[in-house]
Amino acid sequence: MCEYCGCQSLTSIDELTREHEAVVALISRVRAALKAGDGAATAALARDIAAVLAPHTQVEERGLFPAMAVEFPDRIAALEAEHRRIEAVLAEAADRVPADPAWPGRLLDALAQLREHILKEQDGVFPAALATLTTEQWEAVETVRARVGSALPGPGR
């Protein structure tokens, strides 16, 4: 992921970026599981992606995005809509292998959208946040993170 603007020097952005990297790695594993015809592994990986995204999305939507929505309302609304579409497809595997034979195709489409979504955040939202958020707004982001935690291993977790 990017390192050109320095936004990863902030703990909040670094954690969000690490979560993006974990999701991208899981997406690669989904593609391999689908290619192998392993529906159980595919569904389990979809659940793993959802587990990483659950706290990640809360940090964005309850901390970062509200601070950015004043200046970028349409872009933030579009990102939140993408969250809902991706979550819906992942949720189909929440407790089982989806029986619908079209689900793997929907999953691949959702994961392609997720990859694009990650690039929008990494290359657009995070650098813009670095330039526009106040100290108080960053503290609000950190408060959300402290409340929701992370699905990734790390110091103190």
N, C-alpha and C positions, 0 to 999 in steps of 0.2 A: 504494500500500500504506500501511499505518498509520504514523503518526509520533507517536501520542499518549503512549506510555509512555517514550520515550527509548531504547528498546533498540537502535535503529539507530546510536546513538552508539558502540556497540561495533563494532570492525572485523569481528569474526566474524559478527555479526547483519547488519551492513550488506552484507557480501558475499553472505550467504544470501538477503537481500532482493533484491539486484540480480539474482541468479540467478532468483528467482521472477518478477521483472519481465520478464526476458528470455524465460522460458518462457511467460508470459501473452501476450507479443507474438507468439511463435511459434504459439501456439494459434490466435490470430486469423488468421494466415496459413494454417494448416491448413484452417480453415473455408472460407476463400476458395478454396483449391486444390481442396477437395472439391466446392464449388459449381460450379467451372469444369470439373469432371470430369478434373482433371489428376492421375492416379495417381502418376506419377513425382515430381511436386513434393510431393504429399502424403507419399509414402514418404521423400523427402529431408528434409522438415521433421520427420517423426517421428524420423529419425536425428539431426537438429539438437537436438531436445528431449532425446533420450537422451544426447547429448554434454554438454549443460549439466547434466543431472541426475546423470551419473555421479560427478563429484567432489562435487557438492552432497550427494548421498545419503551418500557416505562420510563427509563432515564431520558430518552429522547422526548417522549410525548408529555411528560410531566415536568421536565426540567429544561431541556435544551430548546425544544420547539416553541413553547410559549414565549420564551424570550426572543425568538427569531420571527415569530408570526406577525409582530407589529410591522416589521420592515419587509417581510417576504410572505404575506398571507397566502397567496395562491400556491407558491412552491411548497410551503409547509403543509397546506391542505392536501396537495397531490401526494406528498410523501406519506402522510397518514393514511390516505386511501390505498396506497400501495401496501402499507402494513396490513390493512384489513384483508386485501385480496390474498396476500401470501399466507397470512395466518389461517384463512379459511381452508386453503388447500392442505396445509400441514395438519390442521385439526382433523381432517378426514382419517388420518392414521393415529389419532390420539390413543385409541385403546384396542386397535386391531389392524390387520392388513385390509385395506379397503377392497371390497368385493367388486367394485365397479372397474371393468377392464379399461376404462378411459382415464382412471386416476393416474397411472404412471405418466401419461402425456400431459395431464394438467399439472402434475408435480414438476415435470421438466420445464414447462412454460413458467410456472411460478418461480422456480429456481433461477431461470434465465432473467426473469424480472428482478429477482432479489440481487443477482450479480450487478445489474444495471443500477439498482437502487443504492447498493453499497458504493458504487462509483460516484453517484450523485452526492452522497453524504461525504465521502472522503475528499472529493475534489471541489465540492461546492459549499455544503453546509458547514463542515468543520472549519475550513479557512475563514468563511464569513463570520462564524461565531467568534473566532479568535479576534477578529477585527471589530466586532460590534458589541459583544456582551460586557457588561460591567462586572466588577468584583462581586457585587451582591447577586447578580444573575448566575455567576459561576458557583457561588456558594449554594444557591438553590438547586443547581444541578447536582452538586456533591451531596446535598441533603437527600435528594431522591435516591441517589446511588447507595447511600448509607442505609436507607430504609429497605430497598429492594435487593441489594446484594448483587452477586454475579454468579453465573453458572460455571465460570472458569476458575481453575485453581490459581492461587496467587498468595501473596503475603497476607497473613492474618485470616485466610479462608480455609 
